[in-house]
Amino acid sequence: MTTYTPPPEPGRTASRRNRPVPLVIGILLALMGLPLLLGGLGLGWAVATQRDDDGFFSTPTEQLSTQTVALSSEVVNLGKAGPNDWWADHHLATVRLSARSEGARAVFIGIAPSADVARYLGSASYDEISDLRSDPFEYSLTRRGIGGDLSTPPTDRRFWTAQVSGPGTQALTWDVKPGTYTAVVMNLDGSPGVDVDLSAGGRLGWLTPLAWSLGLLGGTLILGAALLVVYGARPPGPAGPPPDRARSAPGSRRARHPGDPGRRAGPAAGVAR
């Protein structure tokens, strides 16, 4: 008598394997979600702890001085206004400059198109601040202009985009717009010898929504990655009930046992005849 033992069915072999595709996708999602989550958390920490009461990120107050008529910033190019410059009308960024004169003199702070500032100050001499560093505090001064004194004080000019002046501490805030601008700090009367305590700051209204967006997106990706990894690492169940170990080989006759119906009698049947 020959018995046939079938090979293991595919369903039973797969029960000992992982699901590789969900596992790989989950790992990739985790690699994308972790930087987003960390970026959102770091940005949220900075927004919550590093801003002042008015929502500005500010530099420390430092003393700057010049023997000329003004201290000016470098030329800042914010691009040209156009039909696609939607950000220009949404006040996405605000600049703040604060200055206090060391003596009893009143101080002037102004922001204007760079060409107008160069024409106004060019008849005298002024120092342009560059290479500004905060830790440690360092800066470079570049002498501009042809020398001499200003013909009129700054408040008599009408080209200023934003300005503030007066005794004590003065703070100028300006919503950034497209264009090329220069900021200046001067004595109110335009006389030479500027000595001020100066600080600068910026406020970005979109930082808080950005922090929330990054954190939520990163957290969602990591949660999805965890579910896929767990699903991919868990072996699938068997495809069906286990088959019989022993089956009759194709074409073989099944062995009969005593008492089976239809079994012919042996020698006893012959005796009965």
C-alpha positions in Angstrom: 0.0 0.0 0.0 1.4 3.4 -1.0 0.5 6.7 0.8 0.9 10.2 -0.7 2.1 13.0 1.4 1.4 16.4 -0.2 3.9 19.3 0.1 3.1 22.2 2.5 0.4 24.5 1.1 1.4 28.1 0.3 -0.9 29.5 3.0 0.9 27.6 5.7 4.4 28.8 4.5 3.3 32.5 4.4 2.2 32.2 8.1 5.8 32.3 9.1 6.7 35.4 7.1 6.3 39.2 7.7 4.5 41.6 5.3 7.4 43.6 3.8 5.5 46.2 1.8 3.6 47.8 4.8 6.8 47.5 6.9 8.9 49.5 4.3 6.2 52.1 3.8 5.9 52.6 7.6 9.7 53.1 8.0 9.7 55.7 5.2 6.8 57.6 6.7 8.6 57.6 10.1 11.7 59.0 8.4 9.6 61.8 6.9 7.5 62.5 9.9 10.2 62.7 12.6 12.0 65.8 11.1 8.6 67.5 10.6 7.6 66.8 14.2 10.9 68.0 15.7 10.8 71.1 13.5 7.3 71.9 14.7 8.2 71.4 18.3 11.4 73.5 18.0 9.6 76.3 16.2 6.8 76.2 18.8 9.3 76.4 21.6 11.0 79.5 20.0 7.6 81.2 19.5 6.5 80.5 23.1 9.8 81.4 24.9 12.0 83.7 22.7 9.6 86.5 21.8 8.8 89.6 23.8 5.4 90.8 24.9 4.7 92.3 21.5 5.6 89.2 19.6 9.0 90.3 18.4 12.3 88.4 18.2 14.8 91.1 19.2 18.5 91.5 19.4 20.2 92.7 22.6 20.5 96.5 23.0 24.0 97.6 22.0 25.7 101.0 21.8 26.7 102.3 18.4 28.3 105.6 17.6 29.7 107.7 14.7 31.2 111.1 14.3 29.2 111.5 11.0 25.6 112.6 10.6 23.9 109.2 10.5 24.2 105.5 11.0 22.6 103.6 8.1 21.8 100.0 7.3 23.0 98.2 4.2 20.7 98.4 1.2 17.9 95.8 1.7 16.3 94.5 -1.5 12.8 93.0 -0.9 12.0 92.5 -4.5 9.7 94.4 -6.9 6.0 94.7 -6.5 4.0 92.7 -9.1 0.7 91.0 -9.7 1.8 87.9 -7.9 3.2 89.7 -4.8 0.2 88.7 -2.6 2.3 88.8 0.5 2.8 92.6 0.2 -0.8 93.2 1.4 -0.9 90.6 4.2 1.7 92.1 6.7 3.6 88.8 6.9 6.6 90.5 8.5 7.1 93.5 10.7 10.4 95.2 11.5 11.1 97.2 14.7 14.0 99.5 15.3 14.5 101.0 18.8 17.0 103.7 19.6 17.8 105.9 22.6 20.3 108.7 22.6 23.1 108.6 25.2 22.8 112.3 25.8 19.8 114.7 26.1 19.5 115.0 22.3 16.4 113.8 20.5 16.8 110.9 18.1 15.4 110.2 14.6 14.7 106.8 13.1 13.6 106.5 9.5 13.1 103.9 6.7 13.0 105.1 3.1 13.8 103.9 -0.5 17.6 103.5 -0.8 18.0 105.9 -3.7 16.3 108.8 -1.7 18.4 108.1 1.4 21.6 108.1 -0.7 20.7 111.4 -2.3 19.9 113.0 1.0 22.9 111.7 3.0 25.3 111.8 0.1 25.8 115.5 0.5 27.4 114.9 3.9 29.1 111.8 5.3 27.6 108.9 7.1 28.5 105.4 8.2 26.9 102.2 6.9 26.7 99.3 9.3 27.6 95.9 7.9 28.8 92.5 9.1 26.7 92.8 12.2 27.1 89.9 14.7 25.4 89.5 18.1 27.5 86.9 19.9 29.9 88.5 20.5 28.6 91.9 19.4 30.7 93.1 16.4 30.0 95.3 13.4 31.8 97.1 10.7 31.4 100.7 9.6 31.9 101.9 6.0 32.2 105.6 5.4 29.8 107.0 2.7 29.2 110.4 1.3 31.4 113.3 0.3 31.7 115.0 3.7 30.1 118.1 5.1 26.8 118.8 6.8 23.2 118.3 5.9 21.3 121.2 4.5 18.0 120.3 6.3 17.0 118.0 9.2 15.5 114.7 8.3 12.0 115.6 9.5 11.8 118.2 6.7 12.0 115.6 4.0 8.9 113.8 2.7 10.3 110.7 1.2 10.4 108.6 4.4 8.3 105.4 4.2 8.2 105.3 8.0 9.7 107.5 10.7 9.7 108.3 14.4 11.5 110.9 16.4 11.8 112.5 19.8 13.7 112.4 23.1 14.3 109.2 25.1 13.7 105.8 23.6 12.0 105.7 20.2 10.7 102.6 18.5 9.8 102.4 14.8 7.7 99.6 13.5 7.2 98.9 9.8 5.3 96.3 7.8 7.7 94.9 5.2 6.8 95.8 1.5 8.4 95.1 -1.8 11.2 97.5 -2.8 14.7 98.5 -1.9 15.0 100.2 1.4 17.6 101.7 3.9 17.1 102.4 7.6 18.9 105.3 9.3 19.4 106.6 12.8 20.3 110.2 13.2 20.1 113.2 15.6 16.8 114.9 15.2 18.4 118.1 14.0 20.7 116.3 11.6 23.9 117.3 13.3 27.0 115.0 13.3 28.0 112.9 16.3 25.4 110.1 16.7 25.6 108.0 19.9 22.7 105.7 20.6 21.7 102.4 22.2 20.2 100.4 19.3 18.2 97.2 19.0 16.4 95.5 16.1 13.6 93.0 16.0 11.3 91.2 13.7 7.8 89.7 13.9 6.5 87.0 11.6 2.8 86.4 11.9 2.9 83.0 10.1 5.3 81.3 12.5 2.6 80.1 14.9 0.4 78.5 12.2 3.6 77.0 10.6 4.6 75.4 14.0 1.2 73.9 14.4 1.1 72.6 10.8 4.5 71.0 11.0 3.8 69.4 14.4 0.4 68.0 13.3 1.7 66.7 10.0 4.7 65.1 11.5 2.6 63.5 14.3 0.1 62.1 11.8 2.9 60.6 9.7 4.5 59.0 12.7 1.2 57.6 13.9 0.5 56.1 10.5 4.0 54.7 10.3 3.6 53.0 13.7 0.4 51.3 12.6 2.0 50.1 9.3 5.1 48.8 11.1 3.0 46.9 13.6 0.8 45.5 10.8 3.8 44.6 8.7 5.7 42.9 11.5 2.8 40.8 12.6 2.7 37.4 10.7 -0.5 36.7 8.8 -2.7 33.8 10.0 -2.9 30.5 8.1 -4.9 30.5 4.8 -7.2 27.7 6.0 -7.4 24.5 8.1 -4.3 22.3 8.0 -4.6 19.5 5.4 -4.4 15.8 6.2 -0.9 14.6 6.5 -1.5 11.3 4.8 -3.6 10.9 1.7 -4.0 8.1 -0.7 -1.8 8.4 -3.7 -3.6 9.1 -7.0 -4.8 5.8 -8.5 -4.1 3.7 -5.4 -6.8 1.5 -3.8 -7.8 2.2 -0.3 -7.1 -0.6 2.2 -10.2 -2.3 3.5 -10.6 -3.3 7.1 -12.6 -6.1 8.6 -16.2 -5.3 8.9 -16.2 -3.0 5.9 -19.3 -3.4 3.7 -18.7 -5.3 0.5 -15.7 -7.1 1.8 -15.6 -10.7 0.4 -15.5 -13.5 2.9 -12.3 -15.5 3.2 -11.9 -19.2 3.6 -14.9 -19.2 6.0 -17.1 -18.2 3.2 -16.0 -21.2 1.2 -16.7 -23.5 4.1 -20.2 -22.1 4.4 -20.7 -23.2 0.8 
